[in-house]
Amino acid sequence: MRRGQCPRRSRSSTCWPDPPGARPDPAGGLAPRPLESAPVTETPRMPHQAPDPALAAKTRLRWLDDSAANGEPPAEALDPPLTPAEAFFVRNNGDMPPAVDAGQWRLDITGEVERPLSFTLRELRESFSVVSVTAVIECAGNGRAFLDPPVSGAQWRNGAVGCARWTGVRMRDLLERAGVKPSAVYTGHHSPDRSLTSPDRPALSRGIPIAKAIAPETLVAFAMNDEPLPRLHGGPLRVVVPGYPGSAWQKWLDRLDVRDREHDGEKMTGTDYRLPARPVRPGDAFDAASFAVITDMPVKSLITRPAAGFVAPAAEALTVEGWAWSGATPVAGVRVSADGGVTWTQAGLAAPGEPYAWRRFSVVLTLARGPVTLMAQAFDVAGACQPVDQGPWNPRGYCNNAVHRITGQMA
């Protein structure tokens, strides 16, 4: 496992036969908590006063019991290829900065550069090539609610993920204009959102290695799905880092600082958005210094049709569809089970599109009368596949890429 890479576990007997050149990873795990999606019968209310009226437009979200505004949709709301605004998950680590005139927003580039620079949004559009990238963004804690034993943190189920077309300028172009010094190692991202418990501190200040900062897919974006970037999703300006966890996609970006060391901003140190270099069992003592920044997300899939709680005619064709995605390692295939993983049926997988977009899978099953649990399991070209129980337990509950399950009835 590369340092900072989510564990590529689960090459167990339940996985597909090894693809050519694949190397098995150690399996193991704990007794799982239920992994199914519960049917949503009403729109849950926010557990706290909405800090922004725009949250009312998020009609498909389940709001988490959290002091910050965090909400996720049910799986079936994620069926469109580009996730619609009303169903796109909302993730905040603190407050949201006050609404501002986008025309007054500035991005400063500072640190290990020859020429510190400052740009308005208009200057960014006019001075650099404008490009679009379709990519999945997923919170590193997606699936945390299903870990056993439980861990603290936002209790995301399966919905802290979405796919959008992001438009902006390449971070590489900005850094080239500023003249990155040979001492540059990392970027540090800064924004005006503040901690809810310590308002004198930033809510979040993440960064990425220079190699990823100058990768062609990494953007400073001002549009989402061909519309100006909504404030709830970081507008007027955010970082887009395909393949990395959502924490690296800094919202409300107003300063890009080039560092001569790994960035040590808010929630970059300790165990925040980091994984242990060696397995840690519940209750074990651990050294936070041995944890590494998450720089890659594991392979995953989600059933979007039928919806959880479905009722379908027995002995008739039932189409099961959804999405599969991964971080830096492309998806290779998906299979579906309707009997708890005893037998599996290979799903059709749409041809690859953009490298970091999700891919459609689909399979037709004919099932007998009675209750049924559908499971989807994806694997990547390196041979890693989703665990049937849960991802490797870790103290912060990151990167749980267990198979998605939904229950229904064949009538």
LINQUI-V131840 format. One line per field, one symbol per residue. burial: # if it has 16 or more other ideal C-beta (glycine too) atoms within 10 Angstrom, else .. Layout:
burial = ???
This chain:
burial = ...#########.###.....#..#.#.#..#..###..#.....#.....#.##..#.#####.#.############...#.#.##########.....#..#.#.#.###...#.#.#..##..#...################...#.#######################.##.#...#.######.###......#########.####.#########...###############################...#.#####.######...#.....#....#.############.#####.#.....#.##########.########..#..#..#.#......######.#.#.#....#.###################################.#.
